[in-house]
């Protein structure tokens, strides 16, 4: 392996560990160290530069004296990376309106808020040798860490260590590391204050959150630049906003991608694809997509079709489209090495010199088609060529594409990937044009593959939102693709692992995520498959997928009783689509993921001083208002605890009210002797039960049941109001557009923030404002359904007109015309 570029620049190693930080900070910085936006200071062999990009975002760079690293990034958006705000210079550092930073002569940093609370401080000077560099921070007993993408294991990363190196790792377990993605971003929670850290280094990087030493947190790399960003909350949502500003949010997906998706490795031949589609429709199981894995291709060669197994491929796509089912095709990045054999992807790629090299020749490695070559996605011209390969499939009516095996996976080696001496030619605006060795490119190779697909689909159909699903990625990859947790197994433990993985992916920027429902490898028992389908109804991507040789995973496979339960949860998802789509649109603007840990919504609710999630097992928020309390145990073998934050909650299924107002804040815990702590509720759900709760004051938009997102709902839009306590806040959002185009950017959308209140007489007032945007929605009437509300007169008043309330399973309802203007509805 070649040494990384910077090692030849090093004069020595900075090891000033014996100096006291307190003593080192006694000397003021020289005037020359201050810059308008931060500071730059040298000591020994190293220079540190800190820039304030915003009052709450700092960028820290360390490099050998006189040799700054290339100022470029595959992860961070150029506008964010180059942003600057003015700072106030101070004796030992500087301050912004949110943060204060001090630096010692040994280049150790301390970052605090303006009240003096330490957010992060260096325990040691940066250690930089010919083997790489390490940053060492103080870790307290109160520190908790979240993020790093799809790493298996608990939600909290504290006490664990991880390596970033994208790896094809079939059947991973809780202790497996690494797996498919490298997202070197985490959120630290300390005493209720959140700080995000993005370590923007594409090499094999290492994170230790207290495994080697309980009082240390470290991150390190053998090469590349030492370039990291600090994002301050103090609320977790603010950190997520900043991370979306820094690396880009998950874009608004096509509506159909939020529907149920059916997949297998592989539906083969064409007759089976059509049989699956017919069964979905005949059993009235709502569905929006069918996936085709590699067997649809001729000899597993990407961008081909096996015409013997699929004799009318284009006709099949048209037939699926007529059944309102979108087709998603796998298109792996390895191109069969077939010179002079009429294989168009190879011929055009070779003509354009688009493949990575080894010793000056095309690198060839074995994958599914046999010997294969690999596109050089660090070249903008190669990515443009790759995008053209989708032209015929797009013309045929294919809706989405699945980029798998893009770690990149190669079958020949124990490492499961390319050798280190493979050469990539970087040719990208903002970067120095040069050749980079594979260790530098490996972790973002899959991201650039998905970027090429995304950009190619946009070029082919500029006003259609692309759908790309990727297995491997890097920080910022959420701009181009959705993702999933890879090749999981059909076990109860892997079902349990789904929740922390999806939550940490969401905290790492990837809001459109899922896990193979039922488990990819192995055959789930009927009860396991049912529980998995139930849980997946409340996750961003709901894709049922299975490997070859496993028993069928489809909804109907275990008889009518199991099918009825599974179907009911899929139907519930479709009725919640207005709420889910509204949440996805909010995510596309603010970066807060669709599913989120409890501490994101309740950052100051604590249990013995740490985030409530750490006791709350499988609980998570689905959007801003709905809390799902899945069992943290493998198979519901025993009762488990429900940890609802303080407040009033309603059972989503029955409308039953749970009054949980009690001491759960840090201040309450300080006075717990006089205010007893809130006790958990014990749950033991049956096979067809998934505990779901909604917080009081939420307004959840819902629709009549449809069989696909192409179908126009028949009936009113329901605004389900979960009654607040008298005087408490109440509200909910609604967003709609055409579900597929970018016309919303030009005003073709509808946005509402609906509010409500209960007065002293017990009357519930729902206020609907004037619509934002000019999109005309499918509904003409609104159904206001109040849960937890007890009427006195059982009547609704709208603009002076009175009508009777309707008693429902969950509460009371009134149906009113929606003329698209502001109106007030009073239920009393």
Secondary structure, DSSP 8 states (H G I E B T S, - for coil): ----GGGGG-------TTS-HHHHTTS---GGGEETTEEEEEETTEEEEEEEEETTEEEEEEEETT-------SSS-HHHHT-----EEETTEEE-SSEEEEE-TT--EEEEETT--EEEEBSS--EEETTEEEEEEE--TTEEEEESSS--S-S--TT-EEEE-----TT--TT----S-B--EEEEEETTEEEEEEE---SSEEEESSSS-TTEEEEEESSS-EEEEEEE-SSHHHHHHHHHHHH-------GGGGSEEE--TT--SHHHHHHHHHHHHHTT----EEEE-GGGSGGG-TT---TTTSTTHHHHHHHHHHTT-EEEEE--SEEE--TTTT-HHHHHHHHTT-B-EETTEE--EEETTEEEEEB-TTBHHHHHHHHHTTHHHHHHT--EEEE-STTT--SSSTTSS--TTEEEEEB-TTS--EEEEHHHHHHHHHHHHHHHHHHHHHHHSTTB---EEES--BTTGGGT-EEE--S-BSSHHHHHHHHHHHHHHHHTT--SEE--BT-SBS---HHHHHHHHHHHTTSS-EEE---TTS---STTTT-HHHHHHHHHHHHHHHHTHHHHHHHHHHHHHH---SEE-HHHH-TTBEETTEEGGGTSTEEEEETTTEEEEE-SSSS--S-EEE---SSEEEETTT--EEE--SB-BHHHHHTTTTS-B---EEE---TT---EEEETTBEEEE----SSTTS---S-EEEEEE---TT---EEEEEE--SSBSGGGGT--EEEEEEEEE-TT--EEEEE---BSS---S-SEEEEEEES---SS-EEEETTEEEE-EE-SSEEEEEEE--SS-EEEEE-
